[in-house]
């Protein structure tokens, strides 16, 4: 691998920007275009957490799992959301409505636990507040 590898990350980012995720069917043409093996491309897609291999739901709920949020009760918030949505971290609901993801810092450590719902930060979140916000998403 040489110069082709330096183009791989920007190409994958562009594909994800355009289509919302990197479908497994995209790997062979990317590999061919860059003269890389499919294993090389697949390895990059699966190694980096920023690359999604499935479409996101219409709404995205991200819960902070960083130490400061954990110390402030994030585990109880996570239990509420996983029970309410019937999802584990990294999953999207069957109807495509919600994707649940873990993040490891939202930059609001002094006000945790924190979440990001779609692109809105929510600080000092508790299970009851999150349950209400999820109810709004599910309508």
C-alpha positions in Angstrom: 0.0 0.0 0.0 1.3 3.4 -0.8 -0.5 6.6 -1.9 -3.7 4.7 -2.4 -4.0 4.2 1.3 -3.8 8.0 2.0 -6.9 8.5 -0.2 -8.9 5.7 1.6 -10.0 7.6 4.7 -11.2 10.7 2.8 -13.0 8.5 0.3 -14.8 6.5 3.1 -15.7 9.8 4.8 -17.1 11.2 1.6 -19.2 8.0 1.0 -20.6 8.1 4.5 -21.4 11.8 4.1 -23.2 11.0 0.9 -25.0 7.8 1.8 -25.1 8.0 5.7 -23.1 4.8 6.1 -20.6 2.4 4.5 -22.6 -0.5 3.0 -20.6 -3.7 2.7 -21.4 -3.5 -1.1 -19.3 -0.4 -1.3 -16.1 -2.2 -0.1 -15.2 -4.0 -3.4 -15.5 -1.0 -5.7 -13.5 1.2 -3.3 -10.8 -1.5 -3.0 -10.7 -1.8 -6.8 -10.5 1.9 -7.4 -7.6 2.3 -5.0 -5.8 -0.9 -5.9 -6.3 -2.2 -2.3 -7.6 -5.6 -1.1 -11.2 -5.8 0.1 -9.7 -7.0 3.4 -7.7 -3.7 3.7 -10.8 -1.6 3.1 -13.0 -3.7 5.3 -10.4 -3.5 8.1 -10.4 0.3 8.0 -14.2 0.5 8.0 -14.6 -1.9 10.9 -11.6 -0.5 12.9 -12.8 3.2 13.1 -15.9 3.7 15.2 -16.9 6.8 13.3 -17.8 4.6 10.3 -21.3 3.3 10.4 -22.1 0.0 8.6 -25.8 0.5 8.8 -28.1 3.5 8.3 -28.8 5.6 11.3 -32.4 5.9 12.6 -34.3 9.1 12.0 -33.4 10.1 15.5 -30.1 9.5 17.3 -29.7 9.2 21.0 -26.1 9.3 22.3 -25.4 8.7 25.9 -22.1 9.7 27.5 -20.3 6.8 29.2 -17.2 8.8 30.3 -16.1 8.5 33.9 -17.6 11.7 35.1 -21.0 10.9 33.8 -20.8 7.4 35.2 -20.0 8.9 38.6 -23.1 11.0 38.3 -25.6 8.3 37.5 -25.3 7.5 33.8 -25.8 3.8 34.4 -29.4 4.4 35.6 -30.0 6.6 32.6 -28.7 3.9 30.3 -30.9 1.3 31.9 -33.9 3.5 31.3 -33.2 4.2 27.6 -32.3 0.6 26.8 -35.5 -0.7 28.5 -37.7 2.0 26.9 -36.3 1.5 23.4 -35.6 -2.2 23.6 -32.2 -1.6 22.1 -28.6 -2.1 23.1 -25.9 0.4 22.5 -25.1 0.7 18.8 -28.5 -0.6 17.6 -31.2 0.9 15.5 -34.9 0.2 16.1 -36.5 -2.2 13.5 -38.7 0.7 12.4 -35.7 2.9 11.7 -36.9 5.5 14.1 -34.1 5.6 16.7 -30.4 4.7 16.9 -28.8 4.4 20.3 -25.1 5.1 20.6 -22.5 5.4 23.4 -20.1 8.3 23.3 -17.2 8.8 25.7 -17.3 12.5 26.2 -19.7 15.3 25.2 -17.5 18.0 26.9 -19.9 18.8 29.7 -18.2 16.8 32.4 -19.3 19.2 35.2 -23.0 18.8 34.4 -23.4 15.1 33.8 -24.8 12.7 33.2 -25.2 14.0 29.6 -26.8 12.9 26.4 -27.2 14.2 22.9 -30.5 13.7 21.3 -30.3 14.4 17.6 -27.9 17.4 17.7 -29.2 18.8 21.0 -27.1 18.4 24.2 -28.9 17.6 27.3 -27.2 18.0 30.7 -28.0 16.7 34.1 -30.2 14.2 32.5 -32.0 11.7 34.8 -34.1 8.6 34.0 -37.4 10.5 34.2 -36.3 13.3 31.9 -34.9 10.9 29.4 -38.0 8.8 29.4 -40.1 12.0 28.7 -37.7 13.0 25.8 -37.8 9.5 24.4 -41.6 9.6 24.5 -41.5 12.8 22.4 -39.2 11.0 19.8 -41.5 8.0 19.6 -44.6 10.0 18.6 
